[in-house]
Amino acid sequence: MPYPSIVQQVGVPHGTASRPTHSLSLRASTSLRNTSNGLWDILNDLWHLESNPHGYVTLGVADNALMQERLLHCMNSNFDLPGQHLLLNDTITGSVRLKTAIARFLTRYLSPAKALKPSQIVAANGVSSATEHCSWALCDPGEGMLVGRPYYRGFNRDVCLQPGAKLVPVSFDEVDPVSVSAVSKYEKAIISSREHGCTIRAIMLCNPHNPYFPLGSMQFWSFLVELMKLCQKHGVHLISDEIYALSVWRYGQDGATRMEGFTSVLSIDHEGLIDPKLVHVLWGVSKDFGANGVRLGVIISQDNGDLLESTRGVGQFSSISGFADYLTTTILEDEEFVDRYIEENHEKLAAAYNYVVTYLDDHRIRYARGSNAGFFVWCDLLTAYLRIQANGPPDDSDSAKWNRSRELAGKLAQHKVHLGVGDDFGSEQPGWFRITFSQHRAQLDEGLKRIVKALHS
């Protein structure tokens, strides 16, 4: 029996109780239009200094290689898999022991206003699946989720592909996207979407942000508070993707001053701001523990049992393996290891960031300053490219710049260096690219060298 959309159950006005049926041919054609084999071609031809020196250098995948050896040593030292993990486990959405470990761990690190409970957590095989579940549960096909630009490119797939919801980008122009002033941009998008026949059911917030997070003042706390008020006003859910929550390394090169730490939406007392049934958090081990391949993410909803029950209903399609359940539980229960790991990870991320931005400064390449979280430098390669390639009066039209940006992306591909292309992230300006700096030094050096060669080619 199909599971109903839960939007009616949480007090949000809703037009119909049932979901439209999609044909197989529609699903297949949508999948083919939105799926590319390009990344897999790159991953099958990765650069290696000795065994494949002419392969692709990828600084475009959102992974963290800096702490892999430390994590593998912990896993190999503690791997003693009990027999029950070869079975379905006590639930397909994560064992009680796993949820207990995650609740304790995130209560320690996210400082929620109310301690997390295992019953408030549903596990899936990655945050992508968790995002898809939220989109399916909260939106009927054709309804929308807001996301601020630039945004994580995977949201296009996770929110839209199978649930049939719409991803509605919010543009900020010259407004700081994490300032109180930005909240009015979200409200305009809610109203405009409604006028055009698309009801907005949720705001998807990437916190810390991907592709970059300009954190550095308490204004972000004020931004979250005002965003919650907006969600309450319009009956819109707030989903905070906090997959980089523990990858806030606090210190940046910019100004050499201490920056503010991370603010989870769970840490804000919702009393008087927003119905707590509208607030949900996503987290996983892919980023903070450099373990994309483990495939384990969670939905946390402290006051909306209907959402959790709805996602449990389809949990069999995204169930985690007993191996991932056991490994993650074992690691998180070792609090001494976790504390050391996170501290060392912060140090290595900060050092890698400083190394890359120093290189960019030396080559007069502009980038978004002030970041102190995540794995990325958001940089403007087009301006440097146009400066280097200057051979006549510049064409400053938007169309010309977007064309030159695509030309530059092609040259980067010719030099076999893989970056995140701004177009894929809904960038408001042409020529911006995402560099993943959380890689080993030899890979960074080779990738940065190829970027400069592409700019001069």
C-alpha positions in Angstrom: 0.0 0.0 0.0 1.5 3.4 -0.9 2.5 5.7 1.9 0.7 9.1 1.9 2.4 12.4 1.8 2.7 13.7 5.4 2.3 17.4 4.7 -1.3 17.2 5.8 -0.3 15.6 9.0 2.0 18.4 10.1 -0.5 21.2 9.7 0.5 22.6 6.3 -2.3 23.4 3.8 -2.3 20.9 1.1 -4.4 20.5 -2.0 -4.7 16.7 -2.6 -4.2 13.7 -0.4 -2.9 11.3 -3.0 0.2 11.4 -5.2 0.0 11.4 -9.0 1.2 8.2 -10.6 4.3 8.5 -12.8 4.8 6.3 -15.8 7.9 4.1 -16.1 8.8 5.8 -19.4 8.7 9.3 -17.7 10.9 8.1 -14.9 13.4 6.5 -17.3 13.6 9.5 -19.5 14.1 11.8 -16.6 16.8 9.6 -15.2 18.6 9.6 -18.6 18.4 13.3 -18.9 19.9 14.0 -15.5 22.6 11.3 -15.3 26.1 11.7 -16.6 28.8 9.2 -17.0 31.5 11.9 -17.1 32.5 11.6 -13.4 32.8 7.8 -13.7 35.1 8.2 -16.7 37.3 10.5 -14.5 37.2 8.1 -11.5 38.3 5.3 -13.8 41.4 7.2 -15.0 42.7 8.9 -11.8 46.1 10.5 -11.7 48.8 8.7 -9.8 52.4 10.1 -9.6 53.9 6.8 -10.6 51.3 4.4 -12.0 49.2 6.9 -14.0 50.9 10.3 -14.3 48.7 11.3 -17.3 45.4 10.6 -15.6 42.8 13.0 -14.3 43.7 15.0 -11.2 40.4 15.4 -9.4 39.9 18.4 -7.1 36.2 18.3 -7.8 34.9 15.4 -5.6 33.6 16.3 -2.1 35.8 13.9 -0.1 38.4 14.3 2.6 41.5 12.2 2.1 43.5 13.8 4.9 42.5 11.5 7.7 41.8 8.2 5.9 44.8 6.4 7.4 43.9 7.3 10.9 40.3 6.2 10.4 41.3 2.9 8.7 43.6 2.1 11.6 40.7 2.5 14.0 38.4 0.4 11.9 40.9 -2.4 11.4 41.8 -2.4 15.1 38.2 -2.7 16.2 36.6 -4.8 13.5 35.0 -7.9 15.2 31.7 -8.2 13.4 29.0 -9.9 15.5 26.9 -12.4 13.6 23.6 -10.5 13.8 25.0 -7.9 11.5 24.9 -10.4 8.7 21.1 -10.4 9.1 18.6 -7.6 8.7 19.4 -6.2 12.1 16.9 -5.0 14.6 15.6 -2.3 12.2 16.3 -1.5 8.5 16.8 2.1 9.4 19.7 1.6 11.8 20.1 -0.5 14.9 19.1 0.9 18.3 22.8 0.8 19.3 23.7 2.9 16.3 21.0 5.4 16.9 22.0 5.6 20.6 25.6 6.2 19.6 24.7 8.9 17.1 22.3 10.6 19.5 25.0 10.8 22.2 27.7 11.9 19.7 25.7 14.7 18.1 24.3 15.9 21.5 28.0 16.3 22.6 29.0 18.2 19.4 26.0 20.1 18.2 24.8 21.3 21.6 21.1 20.9 20.9 18.7 22.8 23.0 17.2 19.4 23.9 19.3 16.3 24.1 18.8 14.0 21.1 17.0 10.6 21.6 17.5 7.4 19.5 13.8 7.5 18.6 14.3 10.8 16.8 16.7 9.4 14.3 16.2 7.4 11.1 19.3 6.1 9.2 19.7 5.7 5.5 22.5 4.7 3.1 23.8 8.3 2.8 22.5 11.8 3.2 21.5 11.8 -0.5 18.9 9.1 0.3 17.9 11.1 3.5 17.4 14.2 1.3 15.3 12.2 -1.2 13.1 10.8 1.6 12.4 14.3 3.0 11.5 15.5 -0.5 9.2 12.5 -1.1 7.5 12.9 2.4 7.1 16.7 2.4 6.3 17.4 -1.3 3.8 16.2 -3.8 5.2 16.2 -7.4 5.3 19.7 -8.8 5.7 21.3 -5.3 9.0 22.9 -4.4 11.9 23.3 -2.1 13.9 26.5 -1.9 17.7 26.5 -2.0 20.1 29.4 -1.9 22.5 30.0 -4.7 25.2 28.7 -5.2 24.0 25.3 -3.9 25.1 21.7 -3.7 24.6 20.3 -7.2 23.4 17.0 -5.9 20.2 18.6 -4.6 18.9 18.6 -8.2 19.0 14.8 -8.2 18.0 14.2 -4.6 15.1 16.5 -4.4 13.7 16.2 -8.0 14.6 13.0 -9.8 12.4 10.4 -8.1 10.1 12.5 -5.8 9.1 14.7 -8.7 9.5 17.9 -6.6 11.0 21.1 -7.9 14.2 22.7 -6.7 13.7 26.5 -6.7 17.0 28.5 -6.5 17.1 31.8 -4.6 19.2 34.5 -6.0 20.9 37.1 -3.6 22.6 39.6 -6.0 24.9 41.6 -3.8 23.3 40.5 -0.5 25.3 38.2 1.8 23.5 34.9 1.5 23.8 34.1 5.2 22.7 37.5 6.5 19.4 38.7 7.9 18.9 40.7 4.8 18.9 37.4 2.7 15.8 36.2 4.5 13.6 38.6 2.5 15.0 37.0 -0.7 13.6 33.6 0.5 10.2 35.2 1.3 10.0 36.7 -2.2 10.8 33.3 -3.7 8.0 31.7 -1.6 5.5 34.3 -2.8 6.6 34.3 -6.4 6.6 30.5 -6.6 3.1 30.4 -5.2 1.9 33.0 -7.8 3.3 30.7 -10.5 1.5 27.7 -9.2 4.3 26.0 -7.3 3.7 25.6 -3.5 6.9 25.7 -1.5 7.0 23.0 1.2 10.5 23.4 2.5 13.7 25.4 2.6 16.8 23.3 2.2 19.7 24.8 4.0 23.3 23.5 3.6 24.9 24.3 6.9 27.9 24.6 6.7 27.5 25.5 3.1 28.8 23.7 0.0 30.4 25.0 -2.2 31.6 27.5 0.3 30.7 28.8 3.7 31.5 32.5 4.7 31.3 31.9 8.4 32.8 34.5 10.7 30.4 36.3 12.8 27.3 35.9 15.0 25.2 37.2 12.1 24.6 33.6 11.1 22.8 32.9 14.3 20.5 35.9 13.6 20.0 34.6 10.0 18.9 31.2 11.3 16.5 32.8 13.8 14.9 35.0 11.1 14.7 32.1 8.7 12.8 30.1 11.3 10.4 32.9 11.8 9.8 33.0 8.0 9.2 29.2 7.9 6.7 29.6 10.7 4.9 32.5 8.9 4.4 30.5 5.7 4.1 27.0 7.2 7.3 25.9 5.5 9.7 23.1 6.7 13.3 24.0 7.5 15.7 21.1 6.5 19.3 21.8 7.6 21.9 19.6 5.9 24.6 19.6 8.5 26.9 17.0 6.9 29.9 19.3 7.3 29.0 20.2 10.9 32.2 18.9 12.4 34.4 20.1 9.6 34.4 23.7 10.9 38.1 24.3 11.4 37.6 27.8 13.0 40.8 29.4 11.8 41.3 31.0 8.4 44.1 32.9 6.8 41.9 35.9 6.3 42.7 38.4 9.0 44.3 35.8 11.2 41.5 36.2 13.7 39.5 33.6 15.5 36.2 32.9 13.7 33.0 31.8 15.2 32.1 28.2 15.5 29.3 26.2 14.0 25.6 26.8 14.8 23.3 23.9 14.4 19.6 24.7 14.0 19.1 22.2 16.8 21.1 24.4 19.2 18.5 27.2 18.9 15.6 27.1 21.3 12.5 27.0 19.0 10.1 28.4 21.6 8.4 31.4 20.1 10.2 31.1 16.8 8.9 28.1 14.9 6.7 25.0 15.4 9.4 22.4 16.2 7.5 19.9 13.9 8.9 22.0 11.0 12.6 21.6 11.9 14.7 18.7 10.6 18.5 18.0 10.4 20.5 15.7 8.1 23.9 14.4 9.0 26.2 11.6 7.9 29.7 10.1 8.2 30.7 10.9 4.5 32.4 14.3 5.2 33.2 14.7 8.9 34.8 11.2 8.9 36.0 11.2 5.3 34.0 8.0 4.6 31.9 8.6 1.5 32.0 4.9 0.7 30.5 3.8 4.1 27.1 5.2 2.9 25.5 6.2 6.2 23.3 9.3 6.8 20.5 10.2 9.2 17.3 12.2 9.4 16.9 13.9 12.8 13.5 15.2 13.7 12.9 15.8 17.4 9.2 16.6 17.2 7.8 15.2 14.0 7.2 11.5 14.4 5.0 11.5 11.3 8.0 12.5 9.1 10.1 9.7 10.6 7.4 7.1 10.3 6.9 8.1 6.7 10.6 7.6 5.9 10.7 4.3 7.8 8.0 3.1 5.5 10.3 3.4 2.5 13.4 2.7 4.4 13.9 -0.8 2.9 14.9 0.9 -0.4 17.7 2.8 1.3 18.7 0.5 4.2 22.2 0.6 5.5 24.4 -2.5 5.6 25.1 -4.3 8.9 28.8 -3.6 8.2 28.2 0.2 8.0 26.0 0.0 11.1 28.6 -1.8 13.1 31.6 0.2 12.0 29.9 3.6 12.6 28.7 2.5 16.0 32.1 1.3 17.0 33.8 4.5 16.0 31.3 6.9 17.6 31.3 5.0 20.9 35.1 5.5 21.2 34.8 9.1 22.4 38.5 9.5 23.1 39.3 8.5 19.5 36.6 10.8 18.1 37.8 13.8 20.0 41.4 13.3 18.8 40.3 12.6 15.3 38.1 15.8 15.0 40.8 18.0 16.5 43.5 16.7 14.1 41.1 16.9 11.2 40.5 20.6 11.9 44.2 21.2 11.9 44.8 19.4 8.6 41.9 21.1 6.9 43.0 24.5 8.0 46.6 23.8 6.8 45.4 22.6 3.4 43.1 25.6 3.0 45.9 28.0 3.8 48.2 26.2 1.3 45.7 26.5 -1.5 44.6 30.1 -1.0 48.3 31.2 -0.7 48.9 29.6 -4.1 45.8 31.4 -5.5 47.1 34.7 -4.0 50.5 34.2 -5.6 48.8 33.7 -9.0 46.4 36.6 -8.6 43.4 34.3 -8.6 40.3 35.8 -6.8 38.4 33.6 -4.4 35.6 33.9 -1.8 37.4 34.9 1.4 36.3 34.2 5.0 35.5 30.5 4.7 36.5 28.4 7.6 34.4 25.2 7.1 34.2 22.4 4.7 36.6 21.2 2.0 36.3 23.9 -0.7 37.7 27.1 -2.1 35.1 28.9 -4.3 37.3 30.8 -6.8 36.9 33.0 -9.8 39.1 31.5 -12.5 37.5 33.4 -15.3 38.8 36.8 -14.3 42.3 35.4 -14.2 41.8 33.7 -17.5 40.6 36.9 -19.2 43.5 38.9 -17.8 46.0 36.4 -19.0 44.3 35.9 -22.4 43.7 39.6 -23.0 44.2 40.2 -26.8 41.9 43.1 -27.7 38.9 45.0 -26.3 37.1 42.9 -23.8 33.4 41.9 -24.4 31.8 42.5 -21.0 28.4 41.2 -21.9 27.0 38.5 -19.7 26.6 36.1 -22.6 30.2 36.6 -23.7 31.4 35.9 -20.1 29.3 32.7 -19.9 30.7 31.6 -23.2 34.3 32.2 -22.1 33.5 30.4 -18.8 32.5 27.3 -20.8 35.6 27.7 -22.9 37.7 27.7 -19.8 35.9 24.6 -18.4 36.9 22.9 -21.7 40.5 23.8 -21.3 40.6 22.5 -17.7 39.2 19.2 -19.1 41.9 19.2 -21.8 44.5 19.5 -19.1 42.7 16.7 -17.2 42.1 18.6 -14.0 38.6 18.0 -12.6 37.0 20.9 -10.6 33.4 21.7 -9.6 32.0 23.9 -12.3 30.0 26.9 -11.1 27.2 26.3 -13.6 26.4 23.0 -11.9 26.0 24.8 -8.5 23.6 27.5 -9.9 26.3 30.2 -9.6 24.9 33.7 -10.2 28.1 34.8 -11.9 30.1 33.1 -14.7 33.6 31.7 -14.2 33.4 30.4 -10.6 34.8 27.0 -9.8 35.0 24.8 -6.7 38.4 23.5 -5.7 38.4 20.6 -3.1 41.4 21.2 -1.0 41.1 18.3 1.4 43.5 16.2 -0.6 47.1 15.0 -0.2 49.8 17.6 -1.0 51.1 15.8 -4.1 47.6 15.8 -5.6 47.0 19.4 -4.7 50.3 20.4 -6.3 49.6 18.6 -9.5 46.0 19.9 -9.7 47.0 23.5 -9.0 49.8 23.4 -11.6 47.4 22.1 -14.2 44.9 24.9 -13.4 47.5 27.5 -14.1 48.5 25.8 -17.3 44.9 25.8 -18.4 44.6 29.5 -17.7 47.7 30.2 -19.9 46.7 27.8 -22.8 
